[in-house]
Amino acid sequence: MVDDDEAVRDSLRWLLEANGYAVRSFAAEEFLAAYNPDLVGVLIADVRMPGMSGLELQEALIARKAPLPIVFITGHGDVPMAVSTMKKGAVDFLEKPFNEADLRTIVAGMLNQAYDRVNDARVQRDQQAVLGRLTAREQQVLERIVAGHLNKQIAGDLNISIKTVEAHRANIMEKLEVTTVADLMKIALTRAEEA
C-alpha cells in the first residue's frame, strides 16, 4: 500500500489484515526500491502524494513491465484521471471515502489476477532465457519457420543444405523443449510480441 496519509494507511491495514491479508506500507520511491516482480501481491496506491505521485508510480511500474494489479484511491479524483489510469492497466479507481466491502471484493479479485500475471511473467522470462540459448544461425532458421517457410526455402534463403536446416530445426526443438511446430510457434510469437 502506498499512501502519504498515515490515518488512511492504518485504516486500510487494519481492514485488510482483519481479512487475512499481509499488508506492507511504503512511500512510492520505497515501494519501487523494494518491489519484487516474483512476489504475488496487489498495489493500493493514492493518486496524489508529495514526491512521486501514484500516477508516476504507475508509469514506473509500466516501464518495468511489472505484472502487479493496481487500484487507485483518491479524494481528488475525476473521470479523465480514472479513465487514464484504467487504460494504463489499473484494475480499479476508488474515491475516498470508499465502501470497505467494495475494497475487500476488489482486493480478492485482484489477488486472483496477480497470481495469473506473475505466473505468465515467469513463463515469458523462462521462454526468453531459452530462446537466448539459440545460436545466431538457429535464430535465423527459427524466424523462417515462424514465417511458414519450408525446409527447402530456408536452405535457399540461408545458402545451406536441407540436411543442415533439418539439423538446426531438431536442435531448436530440443533446446526449446517442444515436440510440435505449434508449440514452437507459441514461444517464438510470444518473443515477437514483446520485442
C-alpha positions in Angstrom: 0.0 0.0 0.0 1.3 3.4 -1.0 -0.3 6.4 0.6 1.1 9.6 2.3 -1.8 9.8 4.8 -0.9 7.8 7.9 -4.6 7.6 9.1 -5.6 6.1 5.7 -2.7 3.6 5.8 -3.6 2.5 9.3 -7.3 2.1 8.4 -6.6 0.1 5.3 -4.0 -2.0 7.1 -6.5 -2.9 9.9 -9.3 -3.6 7.4 -7.1 -5.9 5.2 -5.3 -7.6 8.0 -8.6 -8.4 9.6 -9.5 -10.2 6.4 -6.3 -12.3 6.4 -4.1 -10.2 4.1 -0.5 -9.4 4.8 0.0 -5.7 4.3 3.1 -3.5 3.9 3.1 0.3 3.6 5.5 2.4 1.6 6.3 5.8 0.2 6.3 5.5 -3.6 10.0 5.6 -4.0 10.5 3.0 -1.2 8.0 0.7 -2.9 9.9 0.8 -6.2 13.1 0.0 -4.4 11.6 -3.0 -2.6 9.4 -4.3 -5.4 10.0 -7.9 -6.4 8.0 -9.0 -9.5 8.1 -12.6 -8.5 6.1 -12.0 -5.4 2.3 -12.2 -5.7 0.5 -9.1 -4.5 -1.6 -6.1 -5.3 -0.9 -2.4 -5.0 -3.3 0.0 -3.4 -2.0 3.5 -4.2 -3.1 7.0 -3.6 -3.1 9.2 -6.7 -1.8 12.4 -5.2 1.2 12.3 -2.8 4.2 14.5 -2.2 7.2 13.4 -4.1 6.3 10.7 -6.6 2.6 10.6 -7.3 0.6 7.4 -7.7 0.3 8.1 -11.4 4.1 8.4 -11.7 4.5 5.2 -9.7 2.2 3.5 -12.2 4.3 4.8 -15.1 7.5 3.5 -13.4 5.8 0.1 -13.0 4.7 0.0 -16.6 8.3 0.8 -17.7 9.4 -2.2 -15.7 6.7 -4.4 -17.2 5.5 -5.2 -13.7 2.7 -7.7 -13.5 1.2 -6.0 -10.5 -2.5 -5.2 -10.4 -3.2 -1.7 -9.1 -6.2 0.0 -7.5 -6.1 3.7 -7.0 -7.7 5.5 -4.2 -8.1 9.3 -4.1 -10.0 12.1 -2.5 -9.4 14.3 -5.6 -10.3 12.0 -8.5 -12.0 13.0 -11.7 -13.3 11.0 -14.6 -10.4 11.7 -17.1 -7.9 10.7 -14.4 -9.8 7.5 -13.7 -10.1 6.7 -17.4 -6.3 7.3 -17.9 -5.3 5.0 -15.1 -7.6 2.3 -16.3 -6.3 2.5 -19.9 -2.8 2.0 -18.5 -3.8 -1.1 -16.7 -5.1 -0.1 -13.3 -7.8 -2.6 -12.1 -10.0 -0.1 -10.3 -10.3 3.5 -9.1 -12.0 4.3 -5.8 -12.8 7.8 -4.4 -12.4 8.4 -0.7 -14.4 7.7 1.4 -15.0 4.3 -0.2 -17.1 1.4 0.9 -14.9 -1.2 2.8 -16.9 -4.1 1.3 -16.1 -2.8 -2.2 -12.4 -2.7 -1.4 -12.4 -6.2 0.1 -14.1 -7.5 -3.1 -11.7 -5.7 -5.3 -8.6 -6.9 -3.5 -9.8 -10.5 -3.6 -10.3 -10.3 -7.4 -7.0 -8.5 -7.8 -5.2 -11.3 -6.0 -6.6 -13.8 -8.4 -5.3 -11.6 -11.3 -1.9 -11.2 -9.5 -1.4 -15.0 -9.4 -2.1 -15.3 -13.1 0.0 -12.3 -14.0 3.0 -13.4 -12.0 2.8 -16.9 -13.5 2.5 -15.5 -17.0 5.5 -13.2 -16.5 7.6 -16.2 -15.2 6.7 -18.3 -18.2 7.7 -15.4 -20.5 11.0 -14.9 -18.8 11.8 -18.6 -18.9 10.9 -18.7 -22.6 13.1 -15.7 -23.3 16.0 -17.4 -21.4 15.6 -20.5 -23.5 15.4 -18.5 -26.8 18.7 -16.8 -25.7 20.4 -20.2 -25.9 19.9 -20.5 -29.6 22.8 -19.8 -31.9 22.6 -17.0 -34.4 22.0 -19.5 -37.3 19.3 -21.3 -35.2 17.6 -18.0 -34.7 17.6 -17.3 -38.4 16.1 -20.8 -39.1 13.5 -20.2 -36.4 12.5 -16.9 -37.9 11.9 -18.6 -41.2 10.0 -21.5 -39.6 7.7 -19.0 -37.9 7.2 -17.2 -41.3 5.9 -20.5 -42.7 8.9 -21.3 -44.9 9.6 -24.9 -45.9 13.0 -26.5 -45.2 13.9 -26.2 -48.9 13.0 -22.4 -48.9 15.0 -21.9 -45.6 18.0 -23.7 -47.2 17.9 -21.5 -50.2 17.5 -18.3 -48.2 20.4 -19.1 -45.9 22.5 -20.8 -48.6 22.8 -24.1 -46.6 21.8 -27.6 -47.3 18.3 -29.0 -46.5 20.1 -31.5 -44.1 21.7 -28.6 -42.2 18.2 -26.9 -41.9 16.8 -30.2 -40.6 19.7 -30.4 -38.0 19.1 -26.8 -36.9 15.4 -27.4 -36.7 16.0 -30.5 -34.5 18.4 -28.6 -32.3 15.9 -25.7 -31.9 13.1 -28.1 -30.9 15.4 -29.8 -28.4 16.7 -26.6 -26.8 13.2 -25.2 -26.6 11.8 -28.5 -25.2 9.0 -28.7 -27.7 7.7 -31.5 -29.8 5.4 -29.8 -32.2 5.8 -26.8 -34.6 2.7 -25.3 -33.0 4.4 -25.2 -29.6 7.5 -23.7 -31.2 5.3 -21.0 -32.8 3.8 -20.1 -29.5 7.2 -19.5 -28.0 8.5 -17.6 -31.0 5.4 -15.4 -31.3 5.5 -14.5 -27.6 9.0 -13.3 -28.2 8.0 -11.3 -31.3 5.1 -9.6 -29.4 7.5 -8.5 -26.6 10.1 -7.1 -29.0 
